[in-house]
Amino acid sequence: MAGLNGFGVQFKRGDGAGPEVFTAIANVSNVGGPSLSRNTVDVTAHDSPEGWAEHVGGIKEGGEATVDVNYDPAAHDTLIADFNDVDPRNYKIVFPDPDATTWSFAAVMTGFQPTAPVDGKLSASLKFKLSGKPTLS
């Protein structure tokens, strides 16, 4: 298989209700992340073979997810509530593959940056810091 077209990916926001309903954020033009990473712990000892440093896996980090949108104040300014909220909210990234692969995670919005060029489209970049383990399904 050569690859998949990214057209049709959705970034969805949970409403916090039970059962939770997820609604796609409108006019998404680009989605990045989550940017998973892992720290390492140095376990080098005086008897490490031939003086080479040794490491084991440490704490895992969900990193950030980024979303770029064709900015529509009426559709996107409601997301300022997410920025003002200190508690994580649930989000999903749904991919357009045949299985509708989904990353689900809790995150705190850490950035909302609209851009309004003189000769171009309104856009905005949104950043989300993951909290806890993301789920891939």
Secondary structure, DSSP 4 states (H G I P E B T S, - for coil): ------TT-EEEEE-S-SS--EEEPTTEEEEE----EEEEEE---TTSGGG---EEEEEEE--EEEEEEE--HHHHGGGHHHHH--S-EEEEEE--STT--EEEEEEEEEEEEEE--TTS--EEEEEEEEEEEEEE-
